[in-house]
């Protein structure tokens, strides 16, 4: 029952866009947020097509949606169902004329027709772990000519029998040569390429049932060659999880440290480096992270977008709120959130786009200085 309840929390049915009021959301001076699209579904990950059309996966509904804005009005002209009847589509990426979709147990490549917003000629390129036990989402990223895929753990805390779980895989664009790139990563829902370090960074959701303040959620830099990031034996800065195993300390000595430790139970999902010019200079090169929000905590936390300041695009200098208001500051366990942000993407004009699977919205964030 606990696993079912968690899945219902993570993939709640979308609510009507007419119920949303962006005036409840708070941003730094000069920034503005508006509704780009009402998908009437539960949008998760975001990607731009080669022609600049925003595409999203709706995991609960099994669909992939396109939201064209041909006149650059800042609002989608319509919402187009590109694919239907998929098994938990989540990861999405474009590469060499192809649309790649990660479902629960596989990666499929489609030929992409930009003019008609169609995906055809599906080719199964790789098998992925099935959803058994939990953490069903699979996320995709192309970087340095290679395809990276994350698959979360099958449990809260355990030793996996399938090495592809709690890991990030690396493979060629046709699915060949697959290998474990990073492991000991409990649930990396978000992957992003940092051009400054030329490495992949990931969000990681820590285990449950250690109280309100443990363990920290994390931002990881997977480095040039991946490595062991500690789960299930340790968390944070090599802290042994002795609640899991008395042998934990022996496994923690050489694990890769997190790049950033985050507030426990924030549920960081999507992340994106801001490498555009619309936002002010101090924001450029920084990392933005979507906190989907807590369920395993006495007082709710998360439900916001944070900014991680980076020195020279590489060294974290602190975490600060960027967009808040999806959960009121005086929230109690019974308070229902106004929204739950998931994915982040940066448009060609420098606008930021954010998906919200709680109410079906895609938001657009701009900066005017006024």
N, C-alpha and C positions, 0 to 999 in steps of 0.2 A: 504493500500500500504506500509506503514511503516513496518508492521509486516512481510510482504512478503519480503521486501528488507533486513530486518535483517536476516531472515532465509537463504536467498541466500548468504549473507556475511558469516554466520556461517558455512554453509555446501556447500562451493564452489566446483565445479567439480575438480577432481584431474588433475594435469598436468603431463607430461611425466618426468620420472626420468632422462632422457637424458638431460633435461634442467637444472638440478641442479649442482651446483658447491660448494662443501663443503669448498673450500678454502676461500669463502666469510665469513665463520663463525669463530668467535673469541672465544677462550677458554683460561683459565689460562695456564701458562707454564707447559709442561709435559703431558697435556691432549690432546687427539686426537679424532676426530669424523670422521665417515665413514658411507656409506650407507649400511645398513644391508639387506634391501629389498625394491624393487619397487613394491608396491601393485597394482598400476594403478587404485586405488580406493581412498577413503577418510578415512583413518584409524583414529580411535579415541582412545578408551580405550584399554589398554594392560593387559595381564595376562599370566603367565607361566602355562602350563599344569603340571600334576604330574611328567611327564617324562622330563620336561624342554623345551618343545616346546613353542615358543612365539605365542600367539593368539591375534588377534585384531578384534574389531568390526568396520565395515564400515557402518556408520549410513545412509548416503545418498543412498547407493546402496542396503541396506537391507541384507548385507552379514556378515558372520563371517569367518575369514581367519586364516589359520595356516601357519607358516613360519619355517619349520624345518631346523636345521643346524646340521645334524648328525655327521659331522666330526669336529665340533667346529672350523670352519674356520673364523668365524666372519662375514659371509655372508650367508643369507638364500639360501638353495639349490633350493627351489621352493616356490611358493605360492599356497596353497591348499584351495579351497572353501569348508569350513566345512558345512555351512548352507547358504541358499539363500531364497529370497522372504520373509524376515521378515519385520516387521513394525518398522522401526527406531531403530534397535538394538544398544545399547550403553553400558550399564553396563555388565560386564563379570566377572565371578568368578568360581573357582573350589572348590568343597567341597565334601568329602566322596565319591569319584568316580563319581561325577556328574558335568556337565558343566551347570552353571546357566547363563541365558541371560535375561537382562531386555529390553523389547521392550517398545514402548510408553505406552501401556495400560495394560501390564501384565509382570509377571516373569514366565519363563519356565525353567524347569530342564530337561536335557538330560543325558542319559547314555553316558559315554565317553569311546571310544575305542582308546587307546593310540597307539596301533600298527598300526592301519589303519587311524588314524586321522579322526575318524568319530563320529558324535553325532546322537543318535537315541533315540527312545522311548520318545518323548516329553511329559512332564507332566506339565500342567498349575497349578502353585502353589499359585499364588496371582494375584488379580486385582490391577492395578495402575491407577491414574488419566489419563484421555485422554489428548491429546495435546491442546485442545481448548484454544485459547488465547495467546499461546506462550510457551517458554521454554519446549521443547519436550523431552529432554534427561533425562534418568533415570540411576543412577549409583548404583552399587552393591559393598558391602564389607562384608566379613565374619570376625567377631572378637568376641573373647570370646565365641565361640560356637553359636553365634546369627547372623542373616542376617540383614544387614542395607541397606536401599534403600533411595536415595534422589530423590525428585521431585521438580523442580523449580516452581516459581509462574506462574500464568496464565496471568500476566499483568506486566506493568512497576512498578506501585505502586497502591495498592488497598487492601481492606479487602477481603480475600478469603472466598468463601462460602463452599469450600471443604477443610477441615482441613488437608488433606494429601498433599496439595500444599504448596510450600515454607516451606518444612519440610523434616526431615529425619525420616523414619519409622524403627521400630525394629520388628522382627518376628522370629519364629523358622524356621529351614531349610526346613520345609514342607509348610511354609506359614501360619501356625496357630499362634494364639495369637498376631496378628499384633496390634501395638499401635504407637502413635506419640511419638517419642523419643526427637527430637529437633524441635522447630518451630520458626517462625520469621526469617527464613533463605531464602533469596530471591531466590538464585539459586546456590546450592552447587553441582557443576559439578564434583568435585573431592572429594574422601573420602580416608583416609589412617589411618592405625592403628599405633600408637606410642607405641612401647614396653616399653619405659621408663616410660611413664605416665599411660600406659594401658588404653588409651582412644582413641577415634576417633577424628581426625582432619579433617577439611574440608576447601575447598576454597569457597568463597561466592562473587558473582558478584553484586555490588551495582546498584542502580537505575540509570536511564538516565535523561538527561535534567536539570541538576543542574549546568551546566558549565563544563569547562575543569578539574577542580581540586576537584570537589565534586560529589558524596560522595566517601570515600575511598573504594576500594575493601578490602576484609578481609581474614585472616586465622582464623578459629575458632577451639577451643578445646571444643568438646561437653561434656567433663567431664564424670563422672560416671553415671549420670542420665539425661543428656540432659538439657532442659530448654528453656527459651524464649530468642532469640537472636535479637529481636528488630524490624525487618521489619514488617509492613511498617511505623511504627511510628517514628523510629529513626535509626541512622547509626553511624558508628565509635564509639567513646567513649561516648555513650548515648546522641548524639546530636539530638534534636527533629527535625523532618522533618515538619516544619510548612508550607512549600509549599504544603504538602499533606493535613494536617489537623491542625487547630488551637488547637485541643485537644491533639496533639501529646505529649506535655511535660508530661501529666498525665500518659502516657503509658511507659515512659522510665526509671523510677527511679530504677527498680529492674532487668533490662535485663542483660544478661551475656555479659561482655565486650569481644571484639575481642582479640585473642591472638596477632595478628599483623595487623596493618593497612597498606595497600599497596597503591601504586599510583593509583588514580582514573582511571577507564576505561582501566586498564591493561588486564582485562578479564582472571583472573587466572582460569585454568581448572584443569589438572591433577597435583598431588603432590605425592611425595614418600620420605620416610625417608631412608637415606643411612646407612644401617646396614650391610655392607660388608667390605672387607679388601683390595680391589684393590686400591681405592683412598687413598691418604695420611691420616694419623691419624687425622689432624685437620678437615677433611671433614666428618669423620665417626660420625654417629649419627645426622648429619645435615639434614635439610628438603630442598628438591628441588621442585620448582614450575614452571609449564609451563604457560607463559603468551601468550594467544592466540592473543591478540592485540585489539586495540580500533577500534570502528567505530563512536562513538558519541563524537568526540573530534576534535578540529581545527587542532592540530598537532598530528600525530599518536604517540601512546606509546604502549609499550608491545613488542610482537613478540620476545620473548627471554625466556631463562631459568634462573631463579634466585636461589641463595642459601641463605637460612635463617640459620644463625649460631645459634646453640642451646647450651647453657651451660648445661652440664649434660643431654643432649638430651631432655630438657624440657623448658628451659627459653630462649626466643629469644634474641639475642645479636645484631641483625642488618640484613639488607638485602643487598646483593651485586649481581652484574651480574655474571653469570657463563658462559652462551653461548649467544652471540649476533651476529648480522649480517643478520638476516632474514629481517630486515628493516634497510635501511641506516640511519646514524645519522642525515643527512640533509634532511630527508623526509618531504614532504608537504602533504596536504590533498589528492592530486592526486597521490601520490607515491604508487605503488603496492608492497606489500611485496614479498620477495623471498620465504617465508614459514611461516606457522602458527603452532607452536607446540601445542600439545594437551595432550597426555598421557605420563606417565613416569613409567617405570618398571625397577627393578634391577635384573639382572641375577645371576645365582648361582656362576659364576666366579667373580662377582663384577662389571661387565660392566653395564652401564646405557643405556636403550633403550628408544627412544623418537619417538612418532608418529607425523606426519605432514599431516593434512588433506587438505592442500593447494596444495601439489604436489605429494601426494601418498607415501611419503617416510617413512621408519622406519630407524632412525639413531642409531648407536652404538657408545657410548663414552667409551674410555678406558684411563688408565693412565700408562705411562711407565717411567716417570721421565726424558725423553729425548725430 
